[in-house]
Amino acid sequence: MSDSSPLARPETKDSVRGDAWPVVPLAVALLLLHTLGDRTWAYVTAAVVGGIGLPASAIALVECVGAVRRGVAWTSAAWVVAVLTVASCAVVHRLVVA
C-alpha cells in the first residue's frame, strides 16, 4: 500500500485536544467525592474511577509534551496540560481530605 492511498493515516496528530479525554473519569470521581463523599461506596467508587483517570492523565501529558516537540501548537498543548494537571491534583486532594 502506498502512502498516497486515501486509506493511509498520517503518523503525526494535528491537534492535542483529543488528549484531554482523561478529564472525564477525573470529573466523575470529583463529582462523587463532592456529592456523596461521606458514604463508603462513593469514596471507593471515586477512588477506582480516579485511579483509572490518573494514569490515563499521565499518559496524555506525555503525549502532549511529545506533540509540542513535533511542532503542534503549544497553546493547545498547554491548555490540555493545565486542565489535566488541575483535575488530577483536585482528585488527589479530595481523596486525601475526605
N, C-alpha and C positions, 0 to 999 in steps of 0.2 A: 504494500500500500504506500503510495507516495504521499509526501507532505502536502501536496496541493489538492488532495481529495477533500470533499466537503465534510467527510466524517472525521477527519483528523482534528484532534484537540490541541490547542496551544498549551505549552508547558507552563507558562507563566500566567498568573492571575492579573487581571486589570484592576481589581479592587480588593480591599481587605475588609469591607463592610460585612461580608458573609462570615468573617471570623468572630463576630460578636454573638453568635448563637449560644455560647455557654451562659450568657446572662439570663436565659430563660430558666434553667434549673436553679440558678442562684436567686432569682426573683421569687420563685416558688418557695424556696427554703426560707427566704426573708419574710414572705407573707405568712407562712405557717408559724414562724417564730414570733412574729409581731402579734398575730391574732390569737393563736392558741398555744403559745409557748409555755404556759403553765401546766399543760397536760403532757403526760409522758409520751403518749403515742405520737403527738405532734412534734415533740422535740426529737424523737428517734427518727421519724419520717423526714424531718428537716435536715437532720444530720446525714442521713443516707442520700437524699437528693442533693444537698450541698456537697457531700463527698464525691458525687458524680460531677458536679459543676466545677469544683476547684481544679482537678487535674485537667479537665477539658479547657478551662480558662488558661492554665499554664501552657498548654499546647498551642492555643490560639495566640497567646502573647509571643511565643517563639516564632510562630508563622508571621506575625506582624513585623517582628524585627527582620526576618528574612525578606519580607516584601519591601521594606524600606531599603534594604541593601540592594535589592534588584531594581530599585528606581520607582516604585509605586509612590503615589503622592503621600508624603509623610504626614500631612494633616489628617487624612483619613485614618492612617495607622495610629496616630497619636490619640485620636478620638476613641478608637476601639480599645487601645491600651488603657486609657483613663476610665472608661466605663467598666471594663473587666476588673481593673485593679480596685476601684471603689466598691463594686459589688462583692468581690472576693473578701476584701477587708471587712465589709459590713456583715457578711455571713459569719466569718470567724469571730468577730466581736460579739455578735448576738448569741452565738453558740457558747462562748466563754462566759458571758454575763448571765445568760439565762439559767 
